Amino acid sequence: MAAKATELVIFDCDGVLVDSEPISITVLVEALAAAGVAMSEAEAHERFLGRSLKSMSEILHDEYGLAIDAAFLEAMRKVLYERFRSELQPIPGVAETVDALGVAHCVASSSQPERIRLSLSVTGLIGRFEPNIFSASMVVHGKPAPDLFLHASAEMGVDPARCVVVEDSPAGIMAAKAAGMRVVAFTGGSHARTLRHRDALLDLRPDALFDDMRELLQFVRKEEDVGKEH
């Protein structure tokens, strides 16, 4: 396959731009326990990482008999947002890396738009992405379906073959591959450093796997880089 220059870098948010997954999983497990569903953090991580609220709700309904209603979501959201405001941190090196990309970039996350914007705001990243923020709530099928990434590339006016996706979850890597995009697996988040998680990502054959966000620049092929190969 001929090398193509990167015109757009699509970032997942949770676990890629912000180190939110440990907080999110803890809050989810506590909310499930209060609703009568006992689930370990390891199991919740494996079942729900990278998936949309709709997908999570379907799994909980079909496999655990738990109907997620508005009251459950609102109570969980309140606790989560309070903890985000007091604890959430950006992934180390992400701000300088985004500033050095030299190509268009956007966010495509399974989270709701208000949660994405809160996460980026409290970590000082919002100005680097607004208004190019896309949520699974904007498409019919969330990750691992390709819909969200294809929506993002269409809105940004870039061919999928010229996109690079930065993901931390199996669902996200599958979605990017299904969209015909190059995908690099990031394992620098607090939740992603186990051998089991790395192996799960490697099994899906991403184009690269890395754990320091500053390394991303070497995977973003500029027009001049492609030209040097010919």
C-alpha positions as protocol buffer text, in pm:
chain_id: "A"
residue {
  index: 1
  type: MET
  ca { x: 0 y: 0 z: 0 }
}
residue {
  index: 2
  type: ALA
  ca { x: 138 y: 340 z: -95 }
}
residue {
  index: 3
  type: ALA
  ca { x: 223 y: 568 z: 194 }
}
residue {
  index: 4
  type: LYS
  ca { x: -19 y: 857 z: 239 }
}
residue {
  index: 5
  type: ALA
  ca { x: 36 y: 1181 z: 421 }
}
residue {
  index: 6
  type: THR
  ca { x: -162 y: 1238 z: 740 }
}
residue {
  index: 7
  type: GLU
  ca { x: -416 y: 1518 z: 709 }
}
residue {
  index: 8
  type: LEU
  ca { x: -612 y: 1456 z: 1029 }
}
residue {
  index: 9
  type: VAL
  ca { x: -532 y: 1309 z: 1372 }
}
residue {
  index: 10
  type: ILE
  ca { x: -843 y: 1185 z: 1554 }
}
residue {
  index: 11
  type: PHE
  ca { x: -803 y: 1153 z: 1931 }
}
residue {
  index: 12
  type: ASP
  ca { x: -1019 y: 950 z: 2161 }
}
residue {
  index: 13
  type: CYS
  ca { x: -1067 y: 1148 z: 2484 }
}
residue {
  index: 14
  type: ASP
  ca { x: -1083 y: 925 z: 2792 }
}
residue {
  index: 15
  type: GLY
  ca { x: -748 y: 756 z: 2851 }
}
residue {
  index: 16
  type: VAL
  ca { x: -586 y: 934 z: 2556 }
}
residue {
  index: 17
  type: LEU
  ca { x: -618 y: 1307 z: 2623 }
}
residue {
  index: 18
  type: VAL
  ca { x: -723 y: 1287 z: 2988 }
}
residue {
  index: 19
  type: ASP
  ca { x: -643 y: 1025 z: 3251 }
}
residue {
  index: 20
  type: SER
  ca { x: -1007 y: 966 z: 3336 }
}
residue {
  index: 21
  type: GLU
  ca { x: -1060 y: 592 z: 3318 }
}
residue {
  index: 22
  type: PRO
  ca { x: -967 y: 502 z: 3680 }
}
residue {
  index: 23
  type: ILE
  ca { x: -1210 y: 766 z: 3808 }
}
residue {
  index: 24
  type: SER
  ca { x: -1485 y: 663 z: 3566 }
}
residue {
  index: 25
  type: ILE
  ca { x: -1458 y: 292 z: 3642 }
}
residue {
  index: 26
  type: THR
  ca { x: -1462 y: 349 z: 4019 }
}
residue {
  index: 27
  type: VAL
  ca { x: -1773 y: 569 z: 3996 }
}
residue {
  index: 28
  type: LEU
  ca { x: -1946 y: 318 z: 3767 }
}
residue {
  index: 29
  type: VAL
  ca { x: -1873 y: 20 z: 3994 }
}
residue {
  index: 30
  type: GLU
  ca { x: -2002 y: 212 z: 4297 }
}
residue {
  index: 31
  type: ALA
  ca { x: -2321 y: 310 z: 4110 }
}
residue {
  index: 32
  type: LEU
  ca { x: -2379 y: -49 z: 3997 }
}
residue {
  index: 33
  type: ALA
  ca { x: -2329 y: -178 z: 4350 }
}
residue {
  index: 34
  type: ALA
  ca { x: -2590 y: 68 z: 4477 }
}
residue {
  index: 35
  type: ALA
  ca { x: -2827 y: -68 z: 4209 }
}
residue {
  index: 36
  type: GLY
  ca { x: -2765 y: -428 z: 4317 }
}
residue {
  index: 37
  type: VAL
  ca { x: -2512 y: -533 z: 4052 }
}
residue {
  index: 38
  type: ALA
  ca { x: -2182 y: -659 z: 4192 }
}
residue {
  index: 39
  type: MET
  ca { x: -1899 y: -608 z: 3943 }
}
residue {
  index: 40
  type: SER
  ca { x: -1526 y: -576 z: 3996 }
}
residue {
  index: 41
  type: GLU
  ca { x: -1332 y: -283 z: 3852 }
}
residue {
  index: 42
  type: ALA
  ca { x: -1137 y: -528 z: 3634 }
}
residue {
  index: 43
  type: GLU
  ca { x: -1458 y: -669 z: 3487 }
}
residue {
  index: 44
  type: ALA
  ca { x: -1609 y: -324 z: 3432 }
}
residue {
  index: 45
  type: HIS
  ca { x: -1288 y: -216 z: 3259 }
}
residue {
  index: 46
  type: GLU
  ca { x: -1295 y: -517 z: 3029 }
}
residue {
  index: 47
  type: ARG
  ca { x: -1665 y: -492 z: 2945 }
}
residue {
  index: 48
  type: PHE
  ca { x: -1713 y: -118 z: 2904 }
}
residue {
  index: 49
  type: LEU
  ca { x: -1382 y: 51 z: 2818 }
}
residue {
  index: 50
  type: GLY
  ca { x: -1426 y: 266 z: 2508 }
}
residue {
  index: 51
  type: ARG
  ca { x: -1793 y: 188 z: 2463 }
}
residue {
  index: 52
  type: SER
  ca { x: -2080 y: 434 z: 2441 }
}
residue {
  index: 53
  type: LEU
  ca { x: -2343 y: 486 z: 2710 }
}
residue {
  index: 54
  type: LYS
  ca { x: -2595 y: 319 z: 2480 }
}
residue {
  index: 55
  type: SER
  ca { x: -2375 y: 10 z: 2441 }
}
residue {
  index: 56
  type: MET
  ca { x: -2311 y: -8 z: 2814 }
}
residue {
  index: 57
  type: SER
  ca { x: -2682 y: 24 z: 2890 }
}
residue {
  index: 58
  type: GLU
  ca { x: -2766 y: -259 z: 2648 }
}
residue {
  index: 59
  type: ILE
  ca { x: -2509 y: -492 z: 2807 }
}
residue {
  index: 60
  type: LEU
  ca { x: -2632 y: -415 z: 3159 }
}
residue {
  index: 61
  type: HIS
  ca { x: -2992 y: -475 z: 3054 }
}
residue {
  index: 62
  type: ASP
  ca { x: -2932 y: -792 z: 2853 }
}
residue {
  index: 63
  type: GLU
  ca { x: -2679 y: -962 z: 3078 }
}
residue {
  index: 64
  type: TYR
  ca { x: -2751 y: -827 z: 3425 }
}
residue {
  index: 65
  type: GLY
  ca { x: -3119 y: -737 z: 3407 }
}
residue {
  index: 66
  type: LEU
  ca { x: -3048 y: -377 z: 3506 }
}
residue {
  index: 67
  type: ALA
  ca { x: -3251 y: -109 z: 3332 }
}
residue {
  index: 68
  type: ILE
  ca { x: -3051 y: 214 z: 3323 }
}
residue {
  index: 69
  type: ASP
  ca { x: -3294 y: 499 z: 3383 }
}
residue {
  index: 70
  type: ALA
  ca { x: -3253 y: 876 z: 3392 }
}
residue {
  index: 71
  type: ALA
  ca { x: -3225 y: 884 z: 3772 }
}
residue {
  index: 72
  type: PHE
  ca { x: -2939 y: 630 z: 3770 }
}
residue {
  index: 73
  type: LEU
  ca { x: -2751 y: 823 z: 3501 }
}
residue {
  index: 74
  type: GLU
  ca { x: -2801 y: 1160 z: 3666 }
}
residue {
  index: 75
  type: ALA
  ca { x: -2680 y: 1035 z: 4005 }
}
residue {
  index: 76
  type: MET
  ca { x: -2371 y: 875 z: 3850 }
}
residue {
  index: 77
  type: ARG
  ca { x: -2302 y: 1181 z: 3634 }
}
residue {
  index: 78
  type: LYS
  ca { x: -2316 y: 1413 z: 3935 }
}
residue {
  index: 79
  type: VAL
  ca { x: -2057 y: 1213 z: 4128 }
}
residue {
  index: 80
  type: LEU
  ca { x: -1836 y: 1168 z: 3821 }
}
residue {
  index: 81
  type: TYR
  ca { x: -1834 y: 1536 z: 3729 }
}
residue {
  index: 82
  type: GLU
  ca { x: -1754 y: 1639 z: 4087 }
}
residue {
  index: 83
  type: ARG
  ca { x: -1456 y: 1406 z: 4087 }
}
residue {
  index: 84
  type: PHE
  ca { x: -1343 y: 1523 z: 3744 }
}
residue {
  index: 85
  type: ARG
  ca { x: -1342 y: 1885 z: 3862 }
}
residue {
  index: 86
  type: SER
  ca { x: -1126 y: 1801 z: 4163 }
}
residue {
  index: 87
  type: GLU
  ca { x: -905 y: 1515 z: 4037 }
}
residue {
  index: 88
  type: LEU
  ca { x: -887 y: 1489 z: 3658 }
}
residue {
  index: 89
  type: GLN
  ca { x: -545 y: 1538 z: 3498 }
}
residue {
  index: 90
  type: PRO
  ca { x: -434 y: 1557 z: 3135 }
}
residue {
  index: 91
  type: ILE
  ca { x: -219 y: 1279 z: 2993 }
}
residue {
  index: 92
  type: PRO
  ca { x: 145 y: 1389 z: 3041 }
}
residue {
  index: 93
  type: GLY
  ca { x: 289 y: 1557 z: 2731 }
}
residue {
  index: 94
  type: VAL
  ca { x: -41 y: 1580 z: 2545 }
}
residue {
  index: 95
  type: ALA
  ca { x: -62 y: 1959 z: 2521 }
}
residue {
  index: 96
  type: GLU
  ca { x: 286 y: 1999 z: 2370 }
}
residue {
  index: 97
  type: THR
  ca { x: 225 y: 1706 z: 2137 }
}
residue {
  index: 98
  type: VAL
  ca { x: -101 y: 1849 z: 2001 }
}
residue {
  index: 99
  type: ASP
  ca { x: 68 y: 2186 z: 1954 }
}
residue {
  index: 100
  type: ALA
  ca { x: 348 y: 2022 z: 1753 }
}
residue {
  index: 101
  type: LEU
  ca { x: 130 y: 1807 z: 1523 }
}
residue {
  index: 102
  type: GLY
  ca { x: 123 y: 2046 z: 1232 }
}
residue {
  index: 103
  type: VAL
  ca { x: -197 y: 1889 z: 1090 }
}
residue {
  index: 104
  type: ALA
  ca { x: -569 y: 1914 z: 1164 }
}
residue {
  index: 105
  type: HIS
  ca { x: -692 y: 1732 z: 1473 }
}
residue {
  index: 106
  type: CYS
  ca { x: -1018 y: 1657 z: 1649 }
}
residue {
  index: 107
  type: VAL
  ca { x: -1177 y: 1449 z: 1926 }
}
residue {
  index: 108
  type: ALA
  ca { x: -1406 y: 1150 z: 1861 }
}
residue {
  index: 109
  type: SER
  ca { x: -1521 y: 999 z: 2190 }
}
residue {
  index: 110
  type: SER
  ca { x: -1784 y: 756 z: 2312 }
}
residue {
  index: 111
  type: SER
  ca { x: -1866 y: 999 z: 2593 }
}
residue {
  index: 112
  type: GLN
  ca { x: -2147 y: 1253 z: 2589 }
}
residue {
  index: 113
  type: PRO
  ca { x: -2058 y: 1602 z: 2452 }
}
residue {
  index: 114
  type: GLU
  ca { x: -2090 y: 1775 z: 2790 }
}
residue {
  index: 115
  type: ARG
  ca { x: -1859 y: 1521 z: 2954 }
}
residue {
  index: 116
  type: ILE
  ca { x: -1599 y: 1558 z: 2678 }
}
residue {
  index: 117
  type: ARG
  ca { x: -1604 y: 1937 z: 2710 }
}
residue {
  index: 118
  type: LEU
  ca { x: -1585 y: 1923 z: 3090 }
}
residue {
  index: 119
  type: SER
  ca { x: -1287 y: 1685 z: 3070 }
}
residue {
  index: 120
  type: LEU
  ca { x: -1104 y: 1907 z: 2824 }
}
residue {
  index: 121
  type: SER
  ca { x: -1191 y: 2226 z: 3012 }
}
residue {
  index: 122
  type: VAL
  ca { x: -1068 y: 2119 z: 3356 }
}
residue {
  index: 123
  type: THR
  ca { x: -743 y: 1989 z: 3203 }
}
residue {
  index: 124
  type: GLY
  ca { x: -678 y: 2304 z: 2998 }
}
residue {
  index: 125
  type: LEU
  ca { x: -711 y: 2132 z: 2659 }
}
residue {
  index: 126
  type: ILE
  ca { x: -1045 y: 2265 z: 2533 }
}
residue {
  index: 127
  type: GLY
  ca { x: -894 y: 2550 z: 2330 }
}
residue {
  index: 128
  type: ARG
  ca { x: -687 y: 2304 z: 2129 }
}
residue {
  index: 129
  type: PHE
  ca { x: -994 y: 2116 z: 2000 }
}
residue {
  index: 130
  type: GLU
  ca { x: -1311 y: 2325 z: 2012 }
}
residue {
  index: 131
  type: PRO
  ca { x: -1528 y: 2317 z: 1800 }
}
residue {
  index: 132
  type: ASN
  ca { x: -1400 y: 1992 z: 1647 }
}
residue {
  index: 133
  type: ILE
  ca { x: -1544 y: 1760 z: 1913 }
}
residue {
  index: 134
  type: PHE
  ca { x: -1749 y: 1459 z: 1806 }
}
residue {
  index: 135
  type: SER
  ca { x: -1948 y: 1225 z: 2030 }
}
residue {
  index: 136
  type: ALA
  ca { x: -2101 y: 881 z: 1983 }
}
residue {
  index: 137
  type: SER
  ca { x: -2433 y: 1051 z: 2055 }
}
residue {
  index: 138
  type: MET
  ca { x: -2405 y: 1201 z: 1705 }
}
residue {
  index: 139
  type: VAL
  ca { x: -2418 y: 863 z: 1525 }
}
residue {
  index: 140
  type: VAL
  ca { x: -2642 y: 555 z: 1527 }
}
residue {
  index: 141
  type: HIS
  ca { x: -2378 y: 299 z: 1623 }
}
residue {
  index: 142
  type: GLY
  ca { x: -2095 y: 364 z: 1869 }
}
residue {
  index: 143
  type: LYS
  ca { x: -1755 y: 195 z: 1878 }
}
residue {
  index: 144
  type: PRO
  ca { x: -1660 y: -74 z: 1774 }
}
residue {
  index: 145
  type: ALA
  ca { x: -1867 y: 30 z: 1470 }
}
residue {
  index: 146
  type: PRO
  ca { x: -1683 y: 279 z: 1242 }
}
residue {
  index: 147
  type: ASP
  ca { x: -1966 y: 536 z: 1239 }
}
residue {
  index: 148
  type: LEU
  ca { x: -1813 y: 790 z: 1477 }
}
residue {
  index: 149
  type: PHE
  ca { x: -1473 y: 803 z: 1308 }
}
residue {
  index: 150
  type: LEU
  ca { x: -1631 y: 825 z: 963 }
}
residue {
  index: 151
  type: HIS
  ca { x: -1855 y: 1106 z: 1090 }
}
residue {
  index: 152
  type: ALA
  ca { x: -1553 y: 1293 z: 1227 }
}
residue {
  index: 153
  type: SER
  ca { x: -1351 y: 1260 z: 906 }
}
residue {
  index: 154
  type: ALA
  ca { x: -1650 y: 1366 z: 694 }
}
residue {
  index: 155
  type: GLU
  ca { x: -1712 y: 1672 z: 913 }
}
residue {
  index: 156
  type: MET
  ca { x: -1343 y: 1762 z: 892 }
}
residue {
  index: 157
  type: GLY
  ca { x: -1339 y: 1704 z: 516 }
}
residue {
  index: 158
  type: VAL
  ca { x: -1060 y: 1446 z: 518 }
}
residue {
  index: 159
  type: ASP
  ca { x: -1043 y: 1107 z: 342 }
}
residue {
  index: 160
  type: PRO
  ca { x: -1038 y: 821 z: 599 }
}
residue {
  index: 161
  type: ALA
  ca { x: -717 y: 688 z: 439 }
}
residue {
  index: 162
  type: ARG
  ca { x: -542 y: 1010 z: 543 }
}
residue {
  index: 163
  type: CYS
  ca { x: -649 y: 990 z: 907 }
}
residue {
  index: 164
  type: VAL
  ca { x: -458 y: 858 z: 1207 }
}
residue {
  index: 165
  type: VAL
  ca { x: -663 y: 757 z: 1512 }
}
residue {
  index: 166
  type: VAL
  ca { x: -518 y: 754 z: 1864 }
}
residue {
  index: 167
  type: GLU
  ca { x: -700 y: 499 z: 2078 }
}
residue {
  index: 168
  type: ASP
  ca { x: -661 y: 316 z: 2408 }
}
residue {
  index: 169
  type: SER
  ca { x: -939 y: 58 z: 2387 }
}
residue {
  index: 170
  type: PRO
  ca { x: -1008 y: -256 z: 2184 }
}
residue {
  index: 171
  type: ALA
  ca { x: -1346 y: -114 z: 2079 }
}
residue {
  index: 172
  type: GLY
  ca { x: -1177 y: 201 z: 1951 }
}
residue {
  index: 173
  type: ILE
  ca { x: -909 y: 15 z: 1756 }
}
residue {
  index: 174
  type: MET
  ca { x: -1174 y: -205 z: 1593 }
}
residue {
  index: 175
  type: ALA
  ca { x: -1375 y: 105 z: 1501 }
}
residue {
  index: 176
  type: ALA
  ca { x: -1076 y: 279 z: 1343 }
}
residue {
  index: 177
  type: LYS
  ca { x: -980 y: -28 z: 1141 }
}
residue {
  index: 178
  type: ALA
  ca { x: -1339 y: -71 z: 1022 }
}
residue {
  index: 179
  type: ALA
  ca { x: -1330 y: 293 z: 909 }
}
residue {
  index: 180
  type: GLY
  ca { x: -1021 y: 227 z: 695 }
}
residue {
  index: 181
  type: MET
  ca { x: -798 y: 449 z: 905 }
}
residue {
  index: 182
  type: ARG
  ca { x: -452 y: 398 z: 1048 }
}
residue {
  index: 183
  type: VAL
  ca { x: -468 y: 353 z: 1424 }
}
residue {
  index: 184
  type: VAL
  ca { x: -204 y: 377 z: 1696 }
}
residue {
  index: 185
  type: ALA
  ca { x: -267 y: 224 z: 2037 }
}
residue {
  index: 186
  type: PHE
  ca { x: -181 y: 441 z: 2337 }
}
residue {
  index: 187
  type: THR
  ca { x: -102 y: 267 z: 2667 }
}
residue {
  index: 188
  type: GLY
  ca { x: 14 y: 561 z: 2876 }
}
residue {
  index: 189
  type: GLY
  ca { x: -308 y: 606 z: 3074 }
}
residue {
  index: 190
  type: SER
  ca { x: -320 y: 479 z: 3433 }
}
residue {
  index: 191
  type: HIS
  ca { x: -563 y: 202 z: 3336 }
}
residue {
  index: 192
  type: ALA
  ca { x: -369 y: 77 z: 3032 }
}
residue {
  index: 193
  type: ARG
  ca { x: -33 y: -26 z: 3173 }
}
residue {
  index: 194
  type: THR
  ca { x: -105 y: -391 z: 3246 }
}
residue {
  index: 195
  type: LEU
  ca { x: 34 y: -666 z: 3026 }
}
residue {
  index: 196
  type: ARG
  ca { x: -316 y: -801 z: 2975 }
}
residue {
  index: 197
  type: HIS
  ca { x: -440 y: -468 z: 2836 }
}
residue {
  index: 198
  type: ARG
  ca { x: -139 y: -429 z: 2608 }
}
residue {
  index: 199
  type: ASP
  ca { x: -185 y: -783 z: 2477 }
}
residue {
  index: 200
  type: ALA
  ca { x: -555 y: -718 z: 2410 }
}
residue {
  index: 201
  type: LEU
  ca { x: -461 y: -416 z: 2199 }
}
residue {
  index: 202
  type: LEU
  ca { x: -175 y: -593 z: 2020 }
}
residue {
  index: 203
  type: ASP
  ca { x: -407 y: -880 z: 1929 }
}
residue {
  index: 204
  type: LEU
  ca { x: -599 y: -631 z: 1713 }
}
residue {
  index: 205
  type: ARG
  ca { x: -283 y: -537 z: 1521 }
}
residue {
  index: 206
  type: PRO
  ca { x: -274 y: -158 z: 1551 }
}
residue {
  index: 207
  type: ASP
  ca { x: -20 y: 20 z: 1330 }
}
residue {
  index: 208
  type: ALA
  ca { x: 185 y: 99 z: 1641 }
}
residue {
  index: 209
  type: LEU
  ca { x: 168 y: 81 z: 2019 }
}
residue {
  index: 210
  type: PHE
  ca { x: 327 y: 344 z: 2245 }
}
residue {
  index: 211
  type: ASP
  ca { x: 307 y: 469 z: 2602 }
}
residue {
  index: 212
  type: ASP
  ca { x: 453 y: 822 z: 2589 }
}
residue {
  index: 213
  type: MET
  ca { x: 227 y: 1071 z: 2415 }
}
residue {
  index: 214
  type: ARG
  ca { x: 529 y: 1264 z: 2286 }
}
residue {
  index: 215
  type: GLU
  ca { x: 609 y: 962 z: 2068 }
}
residue {
  index: 216
  type: LEU
  ca { x: 293 y: 1023 z: 1865 }
}
residue {
  index: 217
  type: LEU
  ca { x: 470 y: 1268 z: 1635 }
}
residue {
  index: 218
  type: GLN
  ca { x: 675 y: 992 z: 1474 }
}
residue {
  index: 219
  type: PHE
  ca { x: 355 y: 818 z: 1361 }
}
residue {
  index: 220
  type: VAL
  ca { x: 205 y: 1124 z: 1194 }
}
residue {
  index: 221
  type: ARG
  ca { x: 330 y: 1120 z: 837 }
}
residue {
  index: 222
  type: LYS
  ca { x: 362 y: 1467 z: 686 }
}
residue {
  index: 223
  type: GLU
  ca { x: 354 y: 1533 z: 311 }
}
residue {
  index: 224
  type: GLU
  ca { x: 729 y: 1598 z: 312 }
}
residue {
  index: 225
  type: ASP
  ca { x: 796 y: 1270 z: 492 }
}
residue {
  index: 226
  type: VAL
  ca { x: 605 y: 1076 z: 229 }
}
residue {
  index: 227
  type: GLY
  ca { x: 788 y: 1264 z: -46 }
}
residue {
  index: 228
  type: LYS
  ca { x: 1128 y: 1156 z: 89 }
}
residue {
  index: 229
  type: GLU
  ca { x: 1038 y: 792 z: 22 }
}
residue {
  index: 230
  type: HIS
  ca { x: 996 y: 846 z: -354 }
}
